[in-house]
Amino acid sequence: MATRRLVGIAILTVTALGAPSMSRAIAQERSKPGELSRTLETANLSPEGNALVRAKGAEVVRAGVAEGDVASLIQRGLARGVQPAELARLLDVLAQAKRQDLPIEPVLDKMKEGIAKRIPPARIAAVASRLSGELATSRDLVRRAEREGIRVEATGERERATEVVADALGRGVSVKEMEDLSRQVARSRQAATMSRLEAGAQATSDLVSMGLSPREALETVGAALSKGLSRRDIERLRERLAQEMKRGESAAEGASRLRDEIRAERPEKGGKPEKAEKPEKAEKPEKIEKPEKPPKVERPGR
Amino acid sequence: MTRFEELLDAKLAGELSPDENREFAALLMLDENRSAFEAHEETVALLEGVERHVPSSSFTEEVLARLPDRRSRPWEKACDLVWAPRTVRWNFATAFALSFVLVVTALAWKTLPSRMAVGPDPRPVVTLFRFSLDAPGAQQVSLAGEFNGWRTDEIFLADVTGRGRFSVTLPLKPGRYAYMFVFDGATWMTDPRAEAYRDDGFGNKNALVNIAVPTVGHGDT
């Protein structure tokens, strides 16, 4: 008798607590009006176009992308005059990236950028696909780095490192060069952390964006890693190179001088773990004085 | 045990030999022995009249469960808790209730948002950064970048001096952001005074701003 009463109470409690969630789940399963549906209802599309975009949108949501992100992308695309078939292609690229378990934010951001700049959708899809490829390669690199002993110490480090390494690959740093960087970080034992690899890859990208070749950028970052410089000092390589270049030197000359300075610095013993470092004072970012030029009006490539 | 008690046990078991029977009969002459024997006889008669019940299959476990726990060390109790065999009773109502709970839990779990915060944001601090551009003749200058999803109709620079020097200050979390200026909602322009640049893949050059981790700072383009 007591058992029956307890069972009855348990059923009532679970029903009361779970009914809202269950009804929401059922609603989602049956594609009742959500953000995606509301977006398409207000869009001025033909029935065929509406059905195509709805189907593709639902496919992307099923792949795991948030419905709000999908709806937002569709809304922006339609507002900029992107045709349903072209939008479907973009959604395909997004779904594929998600199915490969890649970080989806950079791909989504690149699509939003392309739409905002009124780039032809086919080109947006091509660039986003290439970015997905770089992210996939980067993810494999990061996984290999972990197998080689690079530790993940905080939530999100692996994903951030994947994005940063992908960015470096997109700037022309080769896979082999990035593997060399990874091995160098792994060799530092106590300092063999994912955040350090992220800092190294980011510094490499920064130096390339300042005009260095990928090889030169990696040599400079490698010098800093060999010396056992902290993550913070690695992040500051960009500022140090900018200071060298302010003296009138080219990026290559500045980098060469910077490497000499690093090698002449007192070594950090055994690559101190990041946590052991003392906090450093905040510095104001450098004000880069450039000569005033009349603004150059540029149109996005079409 | 006395000789009479031995013989009595054997008598009740039906195992007395003829000589032992005669010895038992002789001992019955004593009053105390006879009283004891009569008490036994009454007990036997009483028990024969009682209905017999067949114990349940879990009788042994139930009896053991009611026995007082012997004093044991905490780790022994923990081991027993985990490893002691138990009899589970179930019926269809219980099974249905459990299945219902599992189904509701699974569906409720599925409705959780796909982007749940996995942990606290390790870098929650923002830095105020001012973007500025000299654009005499421009009617409207906006800023679009990774910090606002590339929306061109959200962040507008103000020409406070009226001489074509537009600027806006944004609170930005630590990180690296690509951006461009947009003239009159249509023409995209790269910030000529950015600290770094990156090709956008579409043939343009995005400016980059790097916001470092320090708590509070001010910066200018």
Contacts between the chains, C-beta under 8 A, distances in Angstrom:
chain1	res1	chain2	res2	distance
A	3	B	94	7.4
A	4	B	93	6.8
A	7	B	93	5.4
A	7	B	94	5.9
A	7	B	97	4.9
A	10	B	97	5.7
A	10	B	101	7.1
A	11	B	97	5.3
A	11	B	100	6.4
A	14	B	100	6.6
A	14	B	101	5.1
A	14	B	104	5.6
A	15	B	100	8.0
A	15	B	104	7.5
A	17	B	104	8.0
A	18	B	104	3.5
A	18	B	105	7.1
A	18	B	107	7.3
A	18	B	108	5.4
A	21	B	104	7.4
A	21	B	107	6.3
A	21	B	108	3.5
A	21	B	111	5.0
A	22	B	104	5.6
A	22	B	107	4.8
A	22	B	108	6.6
A	24	B	111	4.8
A	25	B	107	4.1
A	25	B	108	7.1
A	25	B	110	5.3
A	25	B	111	4.7
A	26	B	107	7.6
A	28	B	111	6.9
A	64	B	114	6.2
A	65	B	114	7.8
A	66	B	113	7.5
A	66	B	114	5.3
A	66	B	115	5.9
A	72	B	149	7.8
A	109	B	146	5.9
A	109	B	149	7.3
A	109	B	150	7.4
A	110	B	201	7.1
A	112	B	149	5.3
A	112	B	150	4.8
A	113	B	146	8.0
A	113	B	150	4.6
A	113	B	178	7.9
A	113	B	200	6.5
A	113	B	202	7.8
A	114	B	202	6.2
A	115	B	150	7.7
A	116	B	144	6.0
A	116	B	150	4.0
A	116	B	151	7.0
A	116	B	152	5.8
A	117	B	150	7.7
A	117	B	188	6.0
A	117	B	200	7.6
A	117	B	202	6.2
A	117	B	204	7.0
A	119	B	202	4.7
A	123	B	202	6.5
A	124	B	202	7.8
A	127	B	201	4.1
A	127	B	202	6.5
A	130	B	201	7.3
A	131	B	201	7.5
A	154	B	119	7.8
A	154	B	122	6.3
A	155	B	118	4.8
A	155	B	119	4.2
A	156	B	118	7.0
A	156	B	119	7.7
A	156	B	122	7.9
A	167	B	198	8.0
A	170	B	201	7.8
A	171	B	198	7.2
A	202	B	176	7.4
A	206	B	196	6.2
A	206	B	210	7.7
A	209	B	196	4.5
A	209	B	197	5.8
A	209	B	198	5.6
A	209	B	208	6.7
A	210	B	196	6.2
A	235	B	212	7.3
A	238	B	195	7.8
A	238	B	196	7.1
A	238	B	210	7.3
A	242	B	195	7.2
A	282	B	212	7.8
A	282	B	214	3.2
A	282	B	215	6.4
A	282	B	216	7.4
A	282	B	217	5.7
A	283	B	212	8.0
A	283	B	214	7.2
A	283	B	217	7.9
A	284	B	217	6.2
A	284	B	218	6.9
A	284	B	219	6.9
A	285	B	195	7.6
A	285	B	210	7.7
A	285	B	212	7.1
A	285	B	217	7.0
A	285	B	219	4.2
A	286	B	195	7.4
A	287	B	220	5.8
A	288	B	193	6.6
A	288	B	195	5.9
A	290	B	192	6.5
A	290	B	193	5.1
A	292	B	134	6.6
A	293	B	192	6.1
A	295	B	133	7.1
A	295	B	134	6.5
A	295	B	135	5.3
A	295	B	189	6.3
A	295	B	192	7.1
A	296	B	189	7.2
A	296	B	190	7.9
A	296	B	192	7.3
A	297	B	183	7.0
A	297	B	187	5.6
A	297	B	189	6.3
A	298	B	187	7.6
A	298	B	188	6.3
A	298	B	189	5.7
A	298	B	190	6.4
A	298	B	204	6.7
A	299	B	187	6.5
A	299	B	188	7.0
A	300	B	188	5.2
A	300	B	202	6.1
A	300	B	203	6.9
A	300	B	204	5.4
A	301	B	202	5.5
A	301	B	203	2.7
A	301	B	204	6.4
